[in-house]
Amino acid sequence: MSILGKAADFFRKSFPKNVGKSERNIRLIVGLALVGLSFSDSVTPSQEFWLVALGWLGIMSGLIGHCPIYGLLGKNTAKDEEG
Protein backbone atom coordinates (compact mmCIF):
# COMPACT_ATOMS: atom_id res chain seq x y z
CA MET A 1 0.00 0.00 0.00
CA SER A 2 1.31 3.45 -0.88
CA ILE A 3 1.94 6.20 1.63
CA LEU A 4 -1.11 8.10 0.36
CA GLY A 5 -3.27 5.00 0.83
CA LYS A 6 -2.02 4.57 4.39
CA ALA A 7 -2.64 8.25 5.11
CA ALA A 8 -6.19 7.98 3.72
CA ASP A 9 -6.88 4.93 5.92
CA PHE A 10 -5.52 6.76 8.96
CA PHE A 11 -7.77 9.79 8.37
CA ARG A 12 -10.81 7.60 7.67
CA LYS A 13 -10.33 5.79 10.98
CA SER A 14 -9.36 8.88 13.00
CA PHE A 15 -12.03 11.20 11.62
CA PRO A 16 -15.19 9.20 10.83
CA LYS A 17 -17.86 11.08 8.91
CA ASN A 18 -20.44 12.53 11.28
CA VAL A 19 -21.74 15.44 9.17
CA GLY A 20 -24.42 14.83 6.52
CA LYS A 21 -24.10 15.94 2.89
CA SER A 22 -26.55 18.84 3.04
CA GLU A 23 -24.97 20.16 6.23
CA ARG A 24 -21.51 19.81 4.69
CA ASN A 25 -22.61 22.00 1.78
CA ILE A 26 -23.98 24.62 4.16
CA ARG A 27 -20.75 24.58 6.18
CA LEU A 28 -18.71 25.07 3.00
CA ILE A 29 -20.83 27.99 1.81
CA VAL A 30 -20.87 29.73 5.21
CA GLY A 31 -17.14 29.10 5.68
CA LEU A 32 -16.31 30.59 2.29
CA ALA A 33 -18.55 33.57 3.03
CA LEU A 34 -16.83 34.21 6.37
CA VAL A 35 -13.35 34.04 4.83
CA GLY A 36 -14.51 36.30 2.01
CA LEU A 37 -15.98 38.76 4.48
CA SER A 38 -12.62 39.00 6.21
CA PHE A 39 -11.29 40.85 3.14
CA SER A 40 -13.74 43.69 3.72
CA ASP A 41 -12.24 47.08 4.58
CA SER A 42 -14.70 47.58 7.43
CA VAL A 43 -13.35 44.60 9.40
CA THR A 44 -10.82 45.15 12.19
CA PRO A 45 -7.77 42.85 12.46
CA SER A 46 -9.28 41.13 15.49
CA GLN A 47 -12.55 40.51 13.65
CA GLU A 48 -10.59 39.35 10.61
CA PHE A 49 -8.82 36.71 12.68
CA TRP A 50 -12.08 35.26 14.01
CA LEU A 51 -13.81 35.37 10.63
CA VAL A 52 -10.94 33.45 9.03
CA ALA A 53 -10.67 30.98 11.93
CA LEU A 54 -14.39 30.18 11.95
CA GLY A 55 -14.51 30.17 8.17
CA TRP A 56 -11.70 27.62 7.94
CA LEU A 57 -13.38 25.43 10.55
CA GLY A 58 -16.52 25.42 8.43
CA ILE A 59 -14.62 24.76 5.23
CA MET A 60 -12.57 21.91 6.70
CA SER A 61 -15.50 20.19 8.41
CA GLY A 62 -17.44 20.56 5.17
CA LEU A 63 -14.67 19.00 3.10
CA ILE A 64 -13.72 16.24 5.54
CA GLY A 65 -17.23 15.50 6.80
CA HIS A 66 -16.11 15.32 10.43
CA CYS A 67 -16.99 17.73 13.23
CA PRO A 68 -15.00 17.26 16.47
CA ILE A 69 -17.74 18.86 18.56
CA TYR A 70 -20.30 16.42 17.14
CA GLY A 71 -17.90 13.62 18.08
CA LEU A 72 -17.73 14.83 21.69
CA LEU A 73 -21.52 15.15 21.87
CA GLY A 74 -22.17 11.82 20.15
CA LYS A 75 -24.13 13.55 17.38
CA ASN A 76 -24.08 12.16 13.84
CA THR A 77 -26.08 13.83 11.06
CA ALA A 78 -24.38 11.69 8.39
CA LYS A 79 -26.31 8.58 9.44
CA ASP A 80 -29.61 10.55 9.24
CA GLU A 81 -29.12 10.78 5.46
CA GLU A 82 -28.25 7.11 4.86
CA GLY A 83 -30.56 4.83 2.90
Summary of the structure (lengths in Angstrom):
residues: 83
radius of gyration: 15.3
end to end distance: 31.1
largest distance: 50.4
contacts: 211
relative contact order: 0.20
helix: 70%
strand: 0%
